[in-house]
Every structure is written in C-alpha cells, then in structure tokens.
Amino acid sequence: MREKILTNVEKTFVNKCISQKLRIDGRRMNDFRKIKLSFGSEWGSAHVALGETRVLVQVSCVVTQPKSVRPQEGLLSIAVEIGSMAAAHFEGGRSSDEAIQINRILERAFKDSRCVDLESLCLVAEEKVWSVRVDVNVLNHDGNIIDCASVGVLAALLHFRRPDVTWTGTEFTIHTSAEKDPIPLVLHHFPVCVSYVIFQDGSVACADPTDLEERVAQANMVFGLNSYQELCGLHLGGVTLLSAGFVIDLASRGVKHAKNHIEMVKRCIEEDTRARQGGARVSFVKCLDEGGIKSSFEERIPIKIPSREPRERRKPKETVNDSTEGVKMEEESFEIHRVNSESATLMEVDNFGLGGPNKWIPDDNNASTDESDEEEEKKPQVKVKRDSGSEEEDTVMV
C-alpha cells in the first residue's frame, strides 16, 4: 500500500505554523514529547512510548563461532522491523528503506562506537563466543522512530542478563537462572539518539518531530550522544545546507536531552531491579491495564485560537429558520406506547398530549389515497333524474 499523499494545504499549514514559532501539537520548538519505559518478564524486554510512537525491543543471545579477524570478541547485531501494524504503507516481512536507514543509524551509535564490551562475551578464543541480537519492532509510527528505538535499545541492553557458563577444558555447560544467577552485559558508555528536522532553508530546527513534520521538513539531522558529551554518530539527510555554527548549536541542545533520557533509563532500571528483588511480578500486563501500550493513549495538547468576538457578546441561536419555506422548526417530542406484551410503537405527542402516527416516515399508501381523494373532489358532479318517475336522484361523476 502506498503512503498517504501529503497535500499542499497540509504543507502550507505546517510551514505557516513553523514561521510563527508554533507546532501543531502545542509544543515549543525544542520540546520533547513525554517518554515512557516499561520492562517485560523476560530479561532484555523493553517497551518504549514516545508520544504515540511505540517500540518493542527484545535482546537474545546464542553461542557461536567468532569472526576470524577478531577471534576474542563476541558479536552484536541490531535488526529493525517496521510492519503494517506501525503504518499502513509498510509491508510485513519486507525491509523498507526507512527501516534500513534506522538500522544503520542505530548500529553506528551502538555498535561502531564500541558501546558494548565485546571481549567480555568471549567464552573460548577462536572457538566459542556469545552472539547478542537486538530485535526492534515498531508497533506504532507517529514520527521520530530513531529516538524511541535508541532509548529502547539502551534500556534493553542494560536490562539483559546472559546465562552463566562453566568451562571444564573439554566441554562447557550453560547454566539456567535457577542454577546460577545470570550475568549482565558490560557497557562502556550509554549512547542515545536525538533527532531534529530543519525548516526555512536551514534556519529553524524542531526537536522530536511528528510524522507530519518529518514529511514536510526540508532535512533531518540525527545526533548519537552519550552522557560524556561525546558524539557517537551523526546523520544528515535532505536537500538543504547548514552552517557549522547551526550544527554545533543543535548538538549542544541535544546533549541536554540525551542526559535526561539516560537518567530516565537508569532510574527505571533501578526501580525494576528493586521490584524483582522484592518478589513483585514484573510484566507488560500492568502497562496494558494502565493504558501505556495503547497506540492512541497520549492526549493531544490543544492550541488556543483567539476568537474575534468576546464570549459575552455572543447571542445564542434561539430558532433555526428554513431558507426555502420560511417556517420555524419546532422541537417535537415522542413517547413509546406499549401495544401488547411483546411489542411497542413510537408515537408523536403534540401540544395537547395526544398521540398520532409518525410524521418523519410518510406512508406511500396513505399518500396515494390522499391524492386520489383530492382529484375526486375537484371533478364536477351532475344530478340525473330517473325516467321511472321516481323522485330519487342519481349522482354521476363526469
């Protein structure tokens, strides 16, 4: 299915709002939508909601052989899937251009920046290592999937626990969580992505864009940043040119948002750890009860549009006049009258409280009989006397 066509009216409306420093959802130019993070019952399962954008991330691991160029390091891979559940123009089981682009940006931010300590995933050099796979499933697409997915990947990697392994020299044993406590992954730093869209030939930037703003914007810029103010990745796409000072200004703004997201992830990890240690049951069921997984749960921020006339001067409309007949429409009341023990009928109540037939649905038979009666009344009548001498008169219709 093709993507919904973007009309010129929508483009003009969004550009007009941006020129007046306004956004269609009521936010300021540098404001982010509210972000929510929750964890499932399995290790490494995270659900992230950024406004109405929903992403589900799951981390898993298997034992495999290492690469020949790096025999003492484990493997890390990220797979992004955007199906028809996220938006109607995406196809399930088929990678789109947008999914491939998001996958490359996330790999550049997490894999190429050496976020995960891959040497800690080695079991036996040149023989056995852990291969960690991160699956990102987009549940609902309302813009800025990259930021939402990056927070989910970071939270899932911090939340994940791999099984403990015992090596005896000839064979190794993978222990279950009941036998030995699972081991968390080692992360050197915590990167997240911060996205902006560019308007007005590179002079205005909006943080955390929606789907409509992404389609109208001239360009988009994605920063991969960590809490140490280090640049882990950079992506620029579009048709506009940007100055070096403008890019540095956006990066300095993005650092603040990145720190807030990382602190939120750490806080949620600590709360989840305390809940699991206390014996509480942690799953997505609680989020479903609270409405956190619903795609349209996020309430829109209304924009107040000033009216031309004050409210006190406005006169309520008393009656509605029909322009064709000039007859005032009056309210009619109806009552339900019981016919028998199993049925009832709707009767109209006039000003005198008497019921009558329903006037809203005319009866074809009654209409035809009324017309025939009127025609008979219009015809002339002639009285004819009989020849038998009787005083009786016959009336004949001519």
C-alpha positions in Angstrom: 0.0 0.0 0.0 1.3 3.4 -0.9 1.9 6.1 1.6 -0.8 8.7 2.2 -0.4 11.6 -0.2 0.6 14.9 1.5 -1.5 17.7 0.3 -0.3 21.3 -0.4 -2.7 22.6 2.3 -1.0 20.5 4.9 2.4 21.7 3.8 1.4 25.3 3.8 -0.3 25.0 7.3 2.8 23.3 8.9 5.2 25.9 7.3 3.0 28.7 8.4 3.0 27.4 12.0 6.8 27.0 12.0 7.2 30.5 10.7 5.2 31.8 13.7 7.2 29.6 16.2 4.3 27.2 16.7 3.8 23.5 16.4 0.6 21.7 15.6 0.6 19.7 18.9 1.2 22.8 21.1 4.9 22.2 21.9 7.7 24.6 21.6 10.5 24.2 19.1 12.9 22.5 21.5 10.4 20.4 23.5 10.2 16.6 23.5 7.1 14.5 24.0 6.6 12.6 27.1 8.5 9.3 27.1 7.5 6.1 29.0 9.6 3.0 29.6 8.5 -0.4 30.9 10.0 -3.9 31.1 8.6 -7.3 30.5 9.0 -10.5 32.5 12.0 -11.7 30.4 15.4 -10.2 30.7 16.1 -7.7 27.9 12.5 -7.0 27.0 11.6 -3.3 26.9 8.6 -1.2 25.7 9.1 2.5 24.9 6.4 5.0 24.2 7.4 8.4 22.8 4.1 10.3 22.4 2.1 7.9 20.2 5.2 6.2 18.8 5.6 2.7 20.2 8.6 0.4 20.0 9.2 -3.1 21.5 12.8 -4.2 21.9 14.0 -7.8 22.8 17.6 -8.9 23.4 18.7 -12.5 23.0 22.0 -14.4 22.8 23.3 -17.7 21.4 26.7 -19.3 21.4 28.5 -19.2 18.0 32.0 -19.0 16.4 33.8 -15.7 16.4 35.0 -13.8 13.3 38.5 -14.7 12.1 39.6 -11.0 12.2 38.5 -10.7 15.9 38.7 -14.1 17.4 38.5 -12.9 21.0 35.3 -10.7 20.7 31.7 -11.5 20.7 29.1 -10.4 18.2 26.5 -7.7 18.4 23.7 -7.2 15.7 20.6 -5.0 15.5 17.6 -5.8 13.4 14.8 -3.2 12.9 11.4 -4.3 11.6 8.5 -1.9 10.7 5.4 -3.9 9.8 1.9 -3.0 8.7 0.9 -2.6 12.3 3.0 0.5 12.6 1.6 2.2 9.5 -0.5 1.1 6.5 2.2 1.8 3.9 4.7 -0.7 5.4 4.7 -4.3 4.4 5.3 -7.1 6.9 8.3 -9.4 6.3 9.9 -6.9 3.9 12.5 -4.4 4.8 11.7 -0.8 3.7 14.1 2.0 3.0 13.2 3.7 6.3 13.8 0.5 8.3 17.2 0.0 6.7 18.2 3.6 7.4 17.1 3.4 11.1 19.1 0.1 11.4 22.3 1.7 10.1 21.9 4.7 12.4 21.4 2.5 15.5 24.4 0.3 14.5 26.6 3.4 14.1 25.5 4.7 17.5 25.8 1.4 19.5 28.0 -1.0 17.5 30.6 1.3 15.8 31.0 3.4 19.0 32.1 0.2 20.9 29.3 0.7 23.4 29.2 -3.0 24.5 32.3 -4.7 25.8 32.6 -7.5 23.2 35.6 -9.1 24.8 33.5 -10.0 27.8 31.3 -12.1 25.5 34.2 -14.4 24.6 34.0 -18.0 26.1 36.9 -19.7 24.3 39.2 -17.7 22.0 38.8 -18.6 18.3 36.1 -21.2 19.2 33.1 -20.0 21.2 31.6 -16.5 21.8 28.3 -15.0 22.7 26.3 -13.5 19.8 23.9 -10.8 21.1 21.0 -9.9 18.9 18.7 -6.9 19.4 15.3 -7.0 17.7 13.5 -3.7 17.4 9.8 -4.0 16.4 7.9 -0.7 15.7 4.4 -1.1 17.0 3.0 2.4 16.0 4.6 5.1 13.9 3.9 8.7 14.8 7.3 10.2 13.9 10.8 10.1 15.5 11.2 6.3 15.5 15.0 6.7 15.8 15.0 8.4 19.2 12.3 6.0 20.6 14.2 2.9 19.3 17.6 4.2 20.7 16.1 4.5 24.2 14.6 1.1 23.9 17.9 -0.5 22.7 19.9 1.1 25.5 17.3 0.1 28.1 17.1 -3.5 26.8 20.9 -3.9 26.8 21.2 -2.6 30.4 18.3 -4.9 31.4 19.5 -8.0 29.7 21.2 -10.9 31.6 23.1 -13.7 29.8 23.4 -17.2 31.3 26.5 -18.1 33.2 28.8 -20.7 31.6 31.3 -23.2 33.2 34.2 -24.3 31.1 35.9 -27.7 32.1 38.6 -27.8 29.4 36.8 -30.2 27.1 33.2 -29.0 27.3 31.3 -26.1 28.7 27.9 -26.0 30.5 25.3 -23.3 30.2 23.5 -22.9 33.5 19.9 -21.8 33.9 18.8 -18.9 36.1 17.7 -21.4 38.8 21.3 -22.9 39.0 23.3 -19.7 38.7 22.4 -16.0 38.6 22.6 -14.6 35.0 25.3 -12.1 34.2 24.6 -8.5 32.9 26.3 -7.1 29.9 29.2 -4.6 30.3 28.6 -1.2 28.7 31.4 1.4 28.4 29.0 4.3 27.8 25.3 4.9 27.3 24.5 6.4 23.8 21.1 7.6 22.7 19.9 9.4 19.5 18.4 12.9 19.3 16.6 13.9 16.1 15.8 17.3 14.6 14.0 18.4 11.4 15.1 21.5 9.5 12.8 24.2 8.0 13.2 27.5 6.2 16.4 26.7 4.4 18.4 25.7 7.5 17.4 28.5 9.8 14.8 26.7 12.1 15.0 23.3 13.7 12.3 21.3 15.6 13.2 18.6 18.1 11.3 15.3 18.4 9.3 15.7 15.1 6.0 14.1 14.4 5.2 12.1 11.3 3.7 15.1 9.5 6.6 17.4 10.4 9.1 14.8 9.1 7.3 14.6 5.8 7.1 18.4 5.4 10.6 19.2 6.6 13.4 20.0 4.2 16.1 18.0 6.0 16.6 15.9 9.2 19.6 15.6 11.5 20.3 12.8 14.0 22.9 13.0 16.7 24.2 10.0 18.6 25.3 11.3 22.0 26.2 9.9 25.4 26.3 11.3 28.9 30.0 12.3 28.5 29.0 14.8 25.7 30.7 12.6 23.1 29.5 12.3 19.6 28.8 8.7 18.8 27.1 9.1 15.4 25.9 11.8 13.0 23.3 11.5 10.2 22.2 14.3 7.9 19.6 13.8 5.2 17.7 16.3 3.0 18.2 19.0 0.4 19.2 22.0 2.5 22.6 23.4 3.5 23.5 24.0 7.2 26.2 26.2 8.7 28.8 24.8 11.1 27.6 27.1 13.9 24.0 25.9 13.5 25.1 22.2 13.7 27.1 22.9 16.9 24.2 24.7 18.4 21.9 21.7 17.7 24.5 19.4 19.2 24.7 21.4 22.4 20.9 21.3 22.7 20.9 17.6 22.0 23.3 16.9 24.9 20.7 18.1 27.4 18.0 15.8 26.0 20.4 12.9 25.9 21.3 13.3 29.6 17.6 13.4 30.5 16.9 10.2 28.6 19.8 8.4 30.1 18.9 9.4 33.6 15.3 8.2 33.0 16.6 4.8 31.7 18.9 4.4 34.8 16.0 5.3 37.1 13.7 2.8 35.5 16.4 0.1 35.7 16.8 0.7 39.4 13.1 0.5 40.0 12.7 -2.7 38.1 15.6 -4.3 40.0 14.1 -3.4 43.3 10.7 -4.7 42.3 12.3 -8.1 41.2 14.3 -8.4 44.3 11.2 -7.7 46.4 9.4 -10.6 44.7 7.0 -8.5 42.7 5.7 -9.7 39.4 7.0 -7.6 36.5 5.4 -7.8 33.1 3.6 -5.8 30.4 0.2 -6.7 31.9 0.5 -3.7 34.2 1.2 -1.4 31.3 -1.8 -2.7 29.4 -4.1 -2.1 32.4 -2.8 1.4 32.8 -3.2 2.2 29.1 0.5 2.6 28.4 0.6 0.3 25.4 -2.5 1.7 23.6 -1.5 3.5 20.4 -3.8 6.5 20.9 -3.5 6.8 24.7 -1.4 10.0 24.6 -3.6 13.1 24.8 -3.0 15.9 22.3 -2.2 19.4 23.6 -4.9 21.8 22.4 -3.9 25.1 20.7 -5.9 28.0 21.9 -7.2 30.1 19.0 -8.5 33.5 20.0 -11.9 34.4 18.8 -12.8 37.7 17.1 -15.9 38.4 19.3 -16.0 38.1 23.1 -18.0 35.3 24.6 -20.3 37.7 26.5 -21.4 39.4 23.3 -22.3 36.2 21.5 -26.1 35.6 21.3 -27.4 32.0 21.4 -29.3 30.8 18.5 -32.9 30.6 19.5 -34.6 29.1 16.5 -33.4 27.8 13.1 -35.3 29.1 10.1 -35.6 27.3 6.8 -34.5 29.5 4.0 -36.7 27.9 1.4 -40.1 27.8 3.2 -39.5 30.3 6.0 -41.1 28.0 8.6 -39.7 27.8 12.1 -38.5 24.3 13.1 -40.1 23.4 16.4 -39.0 20.6 18.7 -41.2 17.6 18.6 -41.5 15.1 21.4 -42.1 11.4 21.2 -43.3 8.7 23.6 -43.1 4.9 23.4 -46.6 3.4 23.7 -47.0 -0.3 24.6 -49.1 -2.2 22.0 -49.0 -5.6 23.7 -46.8 -7.6 26.0 -44.1 -8.1 23.3 -44.1 -5.0 21.2 -44.3 -1.2 21.3 -44.6 1.7 18.9 -43.2 5.2 18.7 -46.0 7.8 18.9 -45.7 11.6 18.3 -47.0 13.8 21.1 -48.5 17.2 20.1 -49.1 20.2 22.2 -52.4 18.7 23.5 -50.7 15.5 24.7 -52.4 13.3 22.0 -50.6 10.6 20.1 -50.5 10.2 16.4 -48.7 8.5 13.6 -45.0 9.1 12.9 -44.7 12.0 10.5 -41.0 11.5 9.8 -41.6 8.5 7.6 -44.5 9.0 5.2 -46.7 6.1 4.2 -46.8 5.5 0.4 -50.3 4.0 0.6 -51.7 6.9 2.6 -50.1 9.4 0.2 -51.6 7.8 -2.8 -55.1 7.7 -1.3 -54.9 11.3 -0.3 -54.0 12.4 -3.8 -56.9 10.3 -5.3 -59.4 11.9 -2.8 -58.3 15.4 -3.8 -58.7 14.6 -7.5 -62.2 13.3 -6.9 -63.2 16.5 -5.1 -62.1 18.6 -8.0 -64.3 16.7 -10.6 -67.8 18.3 -11.3 -70.9 16.4 -10.2 -74.1 16.2 -12.2 -77.5 15.1 -10.8 -79.6 12.9 -13.2 -83.3 12.1 -12.6 -84.6 8.6 -13.4 -87.3 8.2 -16.2 -89.4 5.8 -14.0 -91.0 8.8 -12.3 -89.4 8.2 -9.0 -88.1 11.1 -7.0 -84.8 9.5 -6.4 -81.9 11.2 -8.0 -78.6 9.6 -9.0 -75.4 11.4 -8.8 -73.0 10.7 -11.7 -69.3 11.7 -11.8 -68.3 13.3 -15.1 
